């Protein structure tokens, strides 16, 4: 019984990954390995040098930060850490990969990159956390159907070292239960 209560108390003290806010971040991107393959919002999606670098659109008024140069895909990074990839029309089978680097502009290092919704597309995108500031996507195995579908993923950061109040309460309750059990245990 004591061991079970101790495990519950320890688990309660563990924090979970948190969504990574993307306010004030700047992203450089590649599409199929080429910087020329991405067109950024800061350059109004024009194919000019440096178009593969753009800042998060505060408030998301324009909807996307990047378009692939072939205009097959739109990529939106929301300020709450959600990435959504849209297709702009029929996508034939083929290799489609993207890489996004946030450099030093993130509030905290990336620790997890997870799929949160892919119901509109067939198959699963391959999501890869490269390091604390870079992610990659491989869309080659997706079936986009008739077009205009999307999937979403969440960028997450390491948890705060301060546990949530509910975790602290549960941990204290576990320690109190251990103390009560020990107190009532017959002494030898």
Beta strands, then each sheet from edge to edge (+ up, - down):
strand 1: 18-19
strand 2: 26-31
strand 3: 38-40
strand 4: 53-55
strand 5: 66-68
strand 6: 73-77
strand 7: 82-87
strand 8: 97-101
strand 9: 110-117
strand 10: 126-131
strand 11: 134-138
strand 12: 150-157
sheet 1: 1+ 12- 7+ 6- 5+ 3-
sheet 2: 1+ 12- 9+
sheet 3: 4+ 2- 8+ 11- 10+
end
